[in-house]
Amino acid sequence: MTTSLHDHDRAGPTTPGPVLQVRDVVRRFGDLTAVDGASFHIEPGETYGLLGPNGAGKTTTISMVAGLIAADSGEVTVMGRPMTPAEVDAKRHIGLVPQDLAVYPELTGRENLMFFGRLQRLGGKELLARVDEVLDLIGLTDRGGDATKEYSGGMKRRLNIGIGLLHRPMLLILDEPTVGVDPQSRHAILESVEALSVEGMAVLYTTHYMEEAERLCDRIAIMDAGRIQAEGTQDELVRLIGELDTVRLTGSGDTALVAAALSDLPEVAAALHQPHDVTLTVRDAPSAVASIVTRATTAGMSLKDVEISRPDLESVFLHLTGKGLRD
């Protein structure tokens, strides 16, 4: 199944430029500014990741992109058309896969797809063929005749993705699609998302899992406190922190006190503490590790392990925000 979205008459006319353009959007809830001037765009065939911890503003951002809520200021356009809650034409180009499952448990997987396909004005042989294509893409052909109440959590999430794909959207929005699923199902979901690139679809993917962004996304925006702190390919983002390495100290003791003591070292750019470890971004870790170990021991930490790694997205996030992705 490699049908191009652009060959399908329901996809609508193609327009030059990005599928999605977000310009300086702001959204407030009372005194809370959930999104504070976010801007980005997604090209056809590109998978774009919004990477950040829970509460960073990712879901609010995609809610504005999908036209579920209005921005207080700024602009969202899809296929060149302004997106608002009242907009209809632009929404036809979007497939939205929310965090919450939207399937009927008493219906089979195939019946769910048929039902939602009819809501998208598909019918006849076109709908039957498309349901078969989607079941194959999400790896549920063999289970399509089973009631979805018998599905695992991961299978339900894959079906959720399939529902969003039925009408061949130009933009697919995936909001934390692997939350709460087992590792095997998570792998299957990621494989399904990877397969979308053959269809030329633009994908907006939100996650707080660094490894998912690294695996799936052509470009990544690091989002925290409602703002996009940095954006680019993985290599471009890693270059932002130059030659900084990551040092993780594992052991027992007052890790908050240890992190504070290590922050005073000139080689340490940032320090993050958890109950049993301290994670540092460090300039030239191999030459700095001796002084780090000495300072940590002096601060009362009983070390079990010291791990040094080269920069990755976790390091970039820690460097830009001073906290970890899971915070």
Secondary structure as GFF3:
##gff-version 3
##sequence-region A 1 327
A	DSSP	three_ten_helix	5	7	.	.	.	ID=ss1
A	DSSP	three_ten_helix	9	11	.	.	.	ID=ss2
A	DSSP	beta_strand	20	29	.	.	.	ID=ss3
A	DSSP	beta_strand	32	42	.	.	.	ID=ss4
A	DSSP	beta_strand	47	51	.	.	.	ID=ss5
A	DSSP	alpha_helix	58	65	.	.	.	ID=ss6
A	DSSP	beta_strand	73	78	.	.	.	ID=ss7
A	DSSP	beta_strand	81	82	.	.	.	ID=ss8
A	DSSP	three_ten_helix	90	93	.	.	.	ID=ss9
A	DSSP	beta_strand	94	97	.	.	.	ID=ss10
A	DSSP	alpha_helix	109	119	.	.	.	ID=ss11
A	DSSP	alpha_helix	124	137	.	.	.	ID=ss12
A	DSSP	three_ten_helix	141	143	.	.	.	ID=ss13
A	DSSP	three_ten_helix	148	150	.	.	.	ID=ss14
A	DSSP	alpha_helix	153	165	.	.	.	ID=ss15
A	DSSP	beta_strand	171	175	.	.	.	ID=ss16
A	DSSP	alpha_helix	183	195	.	.	.	ID=ss17
A	DSSP	three_ten_helix	196	199	.	.	.	ID=ss18
A	DSSP	beta_strand	202	207	.	.	.	ID=ss19
A	DSSP	alpha_helix	210	216	.	.	.	ID=ss20
A	DSSP	beta_strand	219	224	.	.	.	ID=ss21
A	DSSP	beta_strand	227	232	.	.	.	ID=ss22
A	DSSP	alpha_helix	234	239	.	.	.	ID=ss23
A	DSSP	beta_strand	244	252	.	.	.	ID=ss24
A	DSSP	alpha_helix	255	263	.	.	.	ID=ss25
A	DSSP	beta_strand	268	274	.	.	.	ID=ss26
A	DSSP	beta_strand	277	283	.	.	.	ID=ss27
A	DSSP	alpha_helix	285	298	.	.	.	ID=ss28
A	DSSP	beta_strand	302	309	.	.	.	ID=ss29
A	DSSP	alpha_helix	313	321	.	.	.	ID=ss30
###
